[in-house]
Amino acid sequence: MPDIADLQKKLGIVFIEPGLLRQALVHSSYINENPAAVPGHNERLEFLGDAVLGLVAAGELYRSFPDFSEGELTRLRAALVRRDTLARVARSIDLGSFLLMGKGEESGGGRGKSTNLAGALEAVVAAVYLDAGLDAAGEMVARLFASEWPKLSGPEAVIDFKSRLQEIVQSRFQRTPLYRLVSETGPHHDMIFTVEVSVNSEVLGQGSGRSKKLAETEAARAALARLGGGFTS
């Protein structure tokens, strides 16, 4: 088994039951090759960790963005808990080096695969939740994801969808997407903007938000989903 003392330091957590953390580090391929070595793999913990992480992220986003709509909060949560984000956070603590996995999976680059890293991070979140409760899991997530929060509220969160749509539209149609303000509703201090994005006079998507920029982002996301070029995980 890997020495988990270093990992606990990286997590900022000292486990009451270290066996939970060890369990979170066992990839299913290890069980396949060593069926009697450990009690089981980490997939059940992944399931629980996904739910815990979603709850923690939702709570933090709710507090951090009081003016955002349900749709806007959903978009940010999806960006925060998507596989690529989880894998990036896992790499920041070198989680792959602590995993137990089969020789075949390891020889195929398994320690660096985003799927394995994201799943293991979810399992670790679940292990902390089971060992020390939701508050401890939330505090750990806040620490590990500290560098990800600015990306959600900064210009990158807006640029991703619009830039991706522009790339696809220019490649397929040799045109630039056109954004049009459809409506402004609500009182002046709490307005909702609705925007359509079109190419060659065909509307590809529509979105709403508390600013024109956020509405354009939602319209671009809808258009990407229609064109098959959206961010789905």
N, C-alpha and C positions, 0 to 999 in steps of 0.2 A: 504494500500500500504506500502511496506517496506520503511524505511528511507534511501534514496539514498545518503545522505551527506557523510556517511562513504565510500560508494562505489566510489564516485567521488574522495575522497582522495586517495583511492587505485589505481584508474586509473590515477591520476594526471591531471584530467580534471574537469573544472567547466563549466557545460552546460549553454548555453544561453537559450535553450529550454529544461528544465528538463523532459518534457513530452516524449521526444524521448528516453531518458534513461529508463523511467518507462515502455514505450512500449516494449523495448528490453527485459524486465524481465518477461513478461507475457507468460506463457506456455499455449498451446492450451487447456489443460485439465481444466484450470481455467475458461476459457470462456464457456466450456461445462457445468460447474456446476454453473457459475455465469454470464449468458449471458448479463445482463444489467449493470454489474459492471464497465467494462472498454470497450473502443472502439473496441479493437481487440487484437489478440495474436501477437507473435514476428516472425512468419514464413516468412513474406515478408522481414523483416529486416535481417533474416538469409540469405536469397537468396542474398541480396545486400552485406552483410558483407562477404560472401564467395568470391565474386568477388573482393571486395576491399582488403581483406586479401591476395588473390592470387596475385594481382597487387603489393602490398607493398612488399610481400615476393620475388617476381620475381625481382623487382628493387634492393632490398638490396642484393640478391644473385648475380645479375649481377655485381654489384659494388665490392662485397667482394671476388668473385672468378673469376678474369679476364681471367684465363687460362682454365677454365672449358668449356667443350663442351655443346651443347644444351641438350644432353641426361643426362649429369651429373647434370646440373642445374635443369632439370626437376625432377630428382630423389631427389635432396635436397629439392626442393619446396614441393614435395609430402610428404616428411618426416615432413616438418615443419607445414603443414596445415592439416595433417591427424587427425582423430578424437581423438586418444589417446593423441596426443600432445596438441591439443586445450583443452581437458578436464583437462590435467595436469596444464596448465597455468590457467584455470578457477579455479581450486582448490587452486592455490597459492594465489588467492585474495578472496577466500571463496565466489565465485560467487553464489553457490547454495543456500546460506542462504538468498540471496536477491530475489530469484525467487518467483513469484506468480504462484501457481499451484493448481490443484484440490486436494481434500482430498484423493481421491483414488490413484492418482499418487504419492502423498507425502507419503502415508502409504506404498506404494510399493517401497520405497527407491528412489523416483524420484529425490530428491535433489542431490543425489550422482551418478546418472547415467551419464555415459560418453556422451551418445547421447544428453541428455538435457543440459549438461554443455557446450559441444562443440557448440551446436546450439545457446545457449544464448551468448556465447562469440562472435560468428559471428555477432549476432544481436547488441551487444554492439559496435563492430567495425563499423557497419553500422550507428549506432546512432551518434557516434563521427564524422564520415564522413559527415553526413547530417547537423550536428550542427556546425562543425568548419572547414570542408574541408579535403582534402586528406593529406596535410602536418601534420595536427594535428593527424589524424588517424595513419599515419606512425610513428610519434614520440611515440605515445602511444604503438603501437605494438612493436617497438624497445625496449621500457622499459619492457613491460610485458614478452617478449620472450627472454630477455637478457641471461637467463640461458640455453636456448635451442640452441643458436648459436654455442657454443663450441662442442655440440654433433654432429653437422653437419660436422664440419671440422676436428674433432678429430678422433681417432681410432675407436670410437663406430660406426661411420657411415659406416666404412668398415667391422667391425666385425659382425654386425647384420646379414647381408645377408649370409656371408660365414659360420658363426656359425650355423645359422638356417638350411642351406643346409646340413651341416655336420651332424647335429642331425637327420634330416629326412633320409639321405642316410644310416647312420649307423643303424637306426631303421629298415628301409625297406630291405636293401641289405647287411647289415653287412660288409660294405666296407667304405673306405674313398674316397671322391671326388678327382679326379686327374685333376689338372690344367695344360694346355699346351699352351705355347706361339705359336700362329699361324703365326703372322706377326708383323713387325715393319716398319711403313711407315712414310714418311715425312722427312724434314731436321732434323739434330741432335738436334737443339734447340727447335724443335716443333714436336716431334715424336708422332705418334699414335700407341698404342699397341693393338693387338687383341688376346684374349685368349679364349680357349675352356675349358669347364669343362665336364668331362666324368666319368661314372661309368661302370665297366665291359666292357670297350671299346666302350660304347654307349655315344655319345655326347648328353648332356642334355641342354647345353646352350652355347652361345657365347656372348662376350662383348668386347667393345673397350673403351679406355681411354687414358689420357695423361701420365699415369704411369701403370706399370704392376699391381700394387695393385688395382687401380681403374678399370682396365680392368677385373681383377678377380672378383671384386665386381659386375660389370655389368653382367658377365657370370653367377655368382651365382644367381643373381636376375632373369635372364632369366630361369635358371634351376628351381628355386622355382615356377615361374609362370607355368612352364610345369608340375611340380609335384603337383601343387595345394597347395603349402605351403608358397607362397609368401606373402609380406605385400602389401595389395591392398588398404588400405585407410590410 
